[in-house]
Amino acid sequence: MTPPKLQSTRFELLLGQLVLALVGNLRGNWRRRSLGLLALLIGLYAGNNLTAYNLQTLGHRTLVVLIWLLVIEVVVRLRSRLVADDPSLAWIVVDNLRIGLVYAVVLEAFKLGS
């Protein structure tokens, strides 16, 4: 027995869009999925190392955070202007690098207690 098909309500459409947004990176071939995951992990690794290195060499937390904030903001602005609906593989890699980097910086901020 199959369950009856749900009525097409606004809530059902919202749930469908939410599932597509959450599982969107799992679509496509293995190259797209693996490069997306590798970019996410490399962004996390680079974010952890670069923030630790910049904090040791520069010593000013506010300056380091301001520089990272400006770099990430420029990447977000460029992507929103250049990419329409379906991003290419290069933009997916750039987005995942950015997401990993932001996650690492936020995690570093929690570790520092500020």
Number of C-alpha atoms within 10 A of each C-alpha: 3 4 5 6 6 7 9 8 9 9 10 12 12 11 12 11 13 12 11 13 10 9 10 12 15 14 10 9 8 10 10 18 18 13 16 23 19 15 22 23 17 17 24 23 15 17 25 20 14 17 20 15 12 15 16 11 9 10 12 11 14 10 13 16 16 11 11 18 13 11 12 17 13 12 13 14 10 11 15 11 8 9 11 8 6 8 13 10 14 12 15 20 21 18 21 23 24 23 19 23 26 19 17 21 23 15 15 16 14 10 9 8 7 8
